[in-house]
Amino acid sequence: MDHDRNDRIRERAYQIWEREGRMQGDPERHWHQAEAEIDSEAALPLTAGDAQTGEIASSDVLEVEALAVRTGISGDEAQELIDRLGHDRAAVEQAARSLSAKRRRSPEEGQAK
């Protein structure tokens, strides 16, 4: 059991390092961040929605939430962009920001008419 947890933490720490651009970083910080994420995910309650097909893997939950918070779009919109564009971080980020900007302009355009 502990071996499986360490493997998941090691994999997550590697993903964090990759997300940060594969630059020389702080492996200990990556490990601790990965450990916190894995433990946090393990503590999340399961819901009926978790069993639906097409749902995101638990390792992607934080990525979807972070994108939504950073760009001001909903979690569903963030998930849809990731599903459609894959894990090309730059493309997903650009599409999310565009969607958010479009939403902010829409009410103003409606008032101008």
Secondary structure as UniProt FT lines:
FT   HELIX           2..19
FT   TURN            20..21
FT   HELIX           27..43
FT   HELIX           48..51
FT   TURN            53..54
FT   HELIX           58..71
FT   HELIX           75..85
FT   TURN            86..87
FT   HELIX           89..112
//
